[in-house]
Amino acid sequence: MKIEDYVLSIPDFPEPGIVFRDVTSILQDADGLHLAVDLMQEKLEGIDFDLVVGPESRGFIFGVPIAYNMHKPFIPVRKEGKLPRETVSVEYELEYGTGVLEIHKDAIKPGQRVVIIDDLMATGGTNQAIINLVESLGATVVKTVFLMELKGLKGRDKLVGYDVESIIAYEGK
């Protein structure tokens, strides 16, 4: 099966006219999960990097096995107030308001080369916030890999200048 075959599309969720692409249908199938991780990891072949960064929660799901397979550290990006040590944070725009993401201040060293792994690129705002965090610590984002991309939301427009790849690209929102 192709990875797209594992994705359930739910029409009119969360509102009429929207087709929700459900990543949990991939996760609940062992072959689908294996294929998703393998396909995302293939996008990193030939890339020189030091560590993998992923946002909670689904960035953890895909980023950790990739980091493990490639023998790299995994650095979690969390919502405000979830990390126990000193953090750096960034506020970013959500569809209706703002959010705050944090990373441990000592998790990334200046000069390190970082790969960001996440499940979905929609507007690109979360990924841009993570890039800002990484760069504020003196590191360089060398690649971002998404399992799915909603091209109609134009997330790539916020990520111009970065190496961005997605496994599945849907034309709509």
C-alpha positions, 0 to 999 in steps of 0.5 A, spaced: 500 500 500 502 507 498 502 511 505 496 515 502 492 509 502 492 509 510 490 516 511 482 516 512 479 523 510 473 525 514 469 530 510 466 536 513 470 536 520 471 540 524 466 544 519 462 544 513 467 544 507 473 542 510 476 535 509 480 532 515 486 528 514 486 523 520 494 521 521 491 517 527 489 512 521 496 511 519 498 510 527 494 505 528 496 500 523 503 497 524 505 497 516 502 504 516 506 507 521 512 503 519 512 506 512 511 513 514 517 513 519 521 510 513 519 515 508 520 521 512 527 518 514 529 517 507 528 524 506 534 525 510 539 521 506 545 525 505 543 530 510 549 532 515 545 534 521 546 533 529 539 532 532 532 532 531 527 537 533 520 535 534 514 539 537 509 535 541 505 531 540 505 528 533 512 531 532 514 526 538 511 520 534 515 521 528 521 524 530 523 519 536 523 513 531 527 517 526 532 520 531 533 513 534 534 509 527 539 515 525 542 515 532 541 522 533 539 526 539 531 528 540 529 535 542 522 536 544 519 542 543 513 543 548 507 548 549 509 553 555 510 551 562 511 543 560 519 543 561 522 543 567 529 546 566 530 553 564 527 554 557 527 559 551 520 561 548 517 564 542 510 566 541 506 565 535 500 566 531 494 561 531 488 561 527 484 564 533 490 568 537 497 566 539 501 560 542 507 559 546 512 554 544 518 552 549 525 548 548 530 547 554 535 553 553 541 547 554 538 542 548 541 545 542 548 548 542 551 554 537 553 551 530 549 545 531 545 542 525 538 541 526 532 537 522 525 538 524 520 533 524 512 534 524 506 530 522 503 536 518 504 543 515 498 547 514 499 555 515 507 554 517 506 558 523 508 552 528 514 550 524 516 558 523 516 558 531 520 552 531 525 555 526 526 561 530 527 557 537 532 553 534 536 559 530 535 563 537 540 558 540 545 559 534 543 553 531 541 552 523 535 548 521 538 544 515 531 540 513 524 540 515 520 534 514 512 533 514 508 527 513 502 531 510 502 538 507 495 542 506 498 546 500 492 550 500 494 553 506 500 556 503 505 554 509 511 554 505 510 561 504 512 562 511 518 557 510 522 560 504 529 559 504 528 552 508 529 545 505 522 543 506 519 536 504 512 533 505 511 525 504 503 527 502 501 533 499 494 535 499 491 541 494 486 543 499 485 546 506 
